[in-house]
Amino acid sequence: MELSSRQPGDAFAGEARGALSLRAARALWWGSAGLVLGVLGTSVLVAGAERGWRLPVAVALVLVQVCALRWPARAPVTVLAATTATGLVVWALLPAVTLTGALLAAQVSLCVLSAIRPRRVSVGALAAMCLLAPLAFGAGGGPGLAVYLLTVGLAWTAGQWRRAQQERTRAEMRRAVVEERARIAREVHDVVAHTLSVMVIQAGAADDVFIQRPEQARQALRAIETSARSALGELRLVLRAFQPEAGEDKTAEQRGPVPSLARLDELADAVRATGMTVHVHREGATGGLPAAVDLAAYRIVQEALTNTLRHAAGADEVKVRVTADGRCVKVTVVDNGTTSQGRSVAAGAGRGLVGMKERARLVGGSLSAGPLSGGGFEVAARLPVEGT
């Protein structure tokens, strides 16, 4: 384990390598130093009160142990060896100090080593400490041996418990990172897929009428520029939301408008620019929805419109209905096209449908998608508001 002064954004990387923050290392040193000085230092002063030169030598060795405890995270094996050797010398100088007490700093070092080094290394260190058991038996008999083995075993076990805690924390952090990356990937996919689909259709339309109707071609080109700028703004929003720059004022005004149902008309206008007829119908108030539900509903509509542009052969009309009743939000998108090869009946087929279904599931809702018996394709989602 090494000391780390990295920024909070590097916390996961440091934790994965077993790094201690400066604050944690300092707290470890103060705690272990206070323990050794309070217990071993007091024992040495009492036992060496009338032992002449042995007392200052033993006190000096105790101070050496305290100083060595400043670096158990950087070099735990070396610190364990140093504290063990000096502890044995203290015990030899002042036999009235028990071997268990003289090796208190070594037990602290063993605990740290057990927590931050592989188990094979800590087991070797535990075995080395147990080799001193005959000395404890010779000095204190059976009780002395039992106390020594118990304290050494507890020190190693405490380190293993701490190691298990760290491994669980790292596993949770890795899982959170994977989920966050998946969420970012869905955001980027939704923004890029929808905008590029609109831009491709607009570019094709501009090419068709470039000579006969140049003004209409210019309108299509301007719509392409507007869509591209909107996509870039949303991508910046996504990236800035998960990795804000140092010193950035993360106010809503600076970040720009957040994708939500309030921007549904803008989304419909972008699709209308391709020549598609889009009907938007709202029922109920959507202004006070939880942010997660609001964003999920917007993205589901966006992805459904994108799928219509991409895969609905012959579609020229799409109906969007959003109903909010205070308990849930229902989103329905229906087009009048025919199902193509890339638009499978199965709701889980295709990246877009999987993404919509996952968005609904993440907020506790459900989504179904499939062709209608009378023609066309329907995407229907139900997103609960309460408890989200």
N, C-alpha and C positions, 0 to 999 in steps of 0.2 A: 504494500500500500504506500502510495506516495502523497505528499502534500500537493494541494492544488489551489491555485488562486484564479481559476478561470471564471468567466462570467456565468450567470445563471443559465444561459442558453446552452452551456456545455455541461450542465449537471449530469445529464444522462450518460454522456460519454465517460465522464470521470467516474460515475458510480459503477459503470460496467467494468472499469479497470480496477475497482476497489480503492479509489482515491478518497482521501480525507480532506475536507475543507480545512482552511486555516483555523476557523473558529472551533471545529470539532477536535482538531489536533491539540489546540491550546487547552480546551476543556479537559481532554484526556490527560494531558500532562499535569495540570493543576490538581485534578482529582487524585491521580495516582501518587503524585509527590506529597500531597497533604496526607494521604493514607500512610505512606511509608514513614514520613517524618513523625506523624502522630503516634503510630504504633511502634515501629522499630526504633525510631529516635528516642522515644520515651523509655523503651526497654533498655537500650544501650546506656542511657544516662543513669538509670537506676542500677543496672548490673555492674557498671564500671565506675561507680562513685569512688571506690577505694582501690582501684586497680592500677594506679600510677599512669605510666605512659600509654597503657593499652586503651584508655578511654579516648584520648584525642585521636589516636589512630583509627579506632572503631567509628568515631563520629565522622572523621574524614571519609571513611569508606561508605558510610551511609549517605553522605553528601554526593559521593561519586555515583551511587546508585540512583539518587534523585536526578542528577544531571543526565544519566544515561536514559532515564525514562522520558527524556525529551524527544527521543527518536525511535520509539518502538514501532511506529508505523512505517518508517523508512527502511530500517534494518532490524526486523524483529529477531532474527536468529542471532545476530551479533549482540544485541541488547540483552537477550536471554542469557547468552554465555557470559557476558560481563557481569550482570547482576547475580548470576549463580556463583561465579568465582569470588566476587567481593563479599557475597553473603556467607560463603563458607569460611572466608578469612575472619569475618566478624564473629562468627560462631566459634571459631578456634581461639580467638582472642578472649571472648567472653562466653564461656560455656553456659553461664546462667541464662543467656538468651537462647531460647529453644531454636532448633534447626528450622522449624516451621516459620518462626518469627524472623529469623535471619534471612530466610529466602523469600520474604514477602514480596520484594520487588521482582524477583524471578517469577513468582506466581502471577503477578500482574502482567509481566512480559509474555508468559505462556498463554494467558487469556487473550491478549491482543494477537499473538501469533496464530492461535487457533481460529480466531475470527477472520483473519485476512489472508492466510496462506492455505494452499491445498491440504486436504486431510492427511495425505501421506507425510507431509512435512511436519504437521502438528502432532501426528501420532509418534513420529520419531522423537520430537522434542519431549513429548509426554513420557516416552520410554526412558529417555536420558535422565529426566527428573526422577523417575521411579528407581533408577540405579542407586540413588542416594538414600533409599529407604533403610538399608542396613545401618547407616549412621544414625538415623532417627531412632531405630530400635535399640542401638547400643547406648544412646544417651537417655532415652525416656522409656525404654521397655515397650511392652505392647501398646499402652495408651499413646505413647509418643509416636509410634509407628502408625497407629490408626489415624491420629490427628493429621500427620504429615500426608499420608496417602489420600485422606479425605479432602484436604485443602487443595492438593495438586489436582485431584480428579475434578473437584468443583470448578477450579480455574479453567481447566480444559473444556469442561462441559458448558460453562458460561460462554466461552468463545464460540463453541459450535452452535449454541442457541442464537447468538448474535449473527453468525454467518448465515444460518437458515433464514433469519429475518431479512438480511440484506438480499439474499437470493430471491425471496418472495417479492421484495420491493422492486428489484430489477426486473423480475418477470412481469409485474404489473406495469412498470414503465414501458417495457418493450411492447406489451399488448396495447397500451395507450398510444404509443407511437404508430403502431401498425394501423390501428383504427383511425387515427388522425390522418395518416397518409392516404388511407382509402377514402376518407371524406374529402380531402383536398382533390384527389384524383376524380371523384365524382363531380366536384364543382368545376374543375378545369374541363372535364369532358362535356358537361352540360353547356358551358359558355362557348367553347370552341365549336362543338358539333352544331349547335343551333345557329350560331352566327355564320359559320362557313357554309352551311346549307343555304341560308338566305342569300349570302353573297354570291354563291355559285349560280343560283337561279337568276338573281338580278344581273349578273354579268352576262349570262346567256341571253336574257331579254334585251340588254343594251346592245349586244352584238347583232341581234335580229333586226333592230330598228335603227341602227346607227346611221344609215344613209337616208332612209325614207323619212324618219322622224327623229332628227338629232336632239330636239328638246327633250323628248321622252327618254332618249339614251342618257342625256345629262342627268335627268332626275334619277335614273337607275344608278348611275355612277355616284351621285351624291348620297343615295341611300346606302350604297356599299361603304362609302367613307364613314357615314354615321354609324352603321353596324359595327365596323371595325373599331372605331373609337370606343363604342359602348363595350365591346368585348374586352378591349385592352383595359378599360377602367375596372371592369369586374374582375379580371385576372389580377390586377394590382390590389384590389380589395381583398381577394382571397389570400394572396401571398403576404400582404401586410398584416392581415388578421392573425396569421399564425407565426409570423416572424417580424414583429415591429422593429423599426430601426431605432437606434439609440437617440434619445432626445426628441423623438417624434411625438407630436401632440395628437393623440388618437381620438379626436373629437369626431362626431358623426358628420359635421360639415366638411372636415378635411378629408374624410375617407370617401365621401361621395354617397350617392343614394344606394341603399342596400336592396338587393333583389327581394321583392315582396309582392303580394297581391295588389298593392296600391299601384304597381307599375304594370298591371296586366294590360292596360290599353296600349302602352308603349310596345309591349311584346306583340300584341295583335296587329298594331300598325306596321311593324317590321315584316310580319308575314303577309299582310295585305299588299305590301310593296312588291311582292313577287307575283301578284295577280290572283292570289287565293282570297276568296271571300271568307271573312272570319266574323262570326256572331258571338258576342260576349254577353252573358246574362248573369247578373248577380242577385242573390237573395240573402238578406240579413247583413249585419255589420261585420266587416272583417278588419276593422281598424285596431281592435284591442287583442288580437290573437297573439299567443306566445310566439316568440321569434322563430323557434325551431319549426313550428307548424306552418307559420307564414312562409318561411323559406322553402319548406318541403312542398307546399301546395304550388308555389310559383314554379319551382323546378319541374314538378310533374307536368304542369301545363306546358312549360317550355319544351320538355322532352317529347311530349305527345305531339305538339305542333311540328317539331323537327322530324319525327317519324312520319307524319303525314306528308311533309315536303319530300322526304326521301323515298318512301316506300309505297305510298298510296297512289297506285296507278290510276290516272283519270280523275283524281279528286280535284274539285274546284271550290269546295265549300266545307267548312269545319265549324262546329258549334262548341262553344266553351261555356259550361255552366258551373258556377261556384255558389254553394249554398252553405250558410253559416247559421246555426240555430243556438249557439251558446254552449252546446255540449260537444259538437263535432263540426268539422268542415267537410263537405262532400264536393268533390271535383269530378266533373265528367267532361270528356273531350270526345266528340263523335265527328267523323268525316264521312264523305259519300264516295270514297274511292274503293278500289278492289284490292284484296290482299295479294301481295307479291311474295316472291321467294324469300326475301329477307324479313318478311313480316309474318312470322310463324303464329299459329293459333295459340301455342303455349305461351303463357304469360311470362315464363322465365327465359324464353329464347331471345337472344340478342342482348348486347350490352345495354341498350337504352331501356328495354323493359326490365332487365335485372336491376338497373340503377333506380328506376321509379319504384319498383317493389321494395327495394332496400330502404329507400327514403321513407316510404310509408311505414315500414316495419320499425325503423329507428325511433319514430315518434309514437309507436304503439298502435298504428293504424293498419289498414289492409288495402290491397289494390288488385284489381282484376282487369284483364285486357284480352280482347278477342274480337273476331268478326261478328257482325250482326246477321241475323237470318235474312233480313231484307236488303242486305248490302251495306257496305261501309264497315268501319272499325271503331270500336269504343274502348276508351280507357276510363275506368271508374275507380276513384280512391275515396276512402273514408278515413279521416284523420281526427282522432279525439283531441279535444281541447283541454278537458279536465284531467289533471294529474300529469300533464306533459311538463 
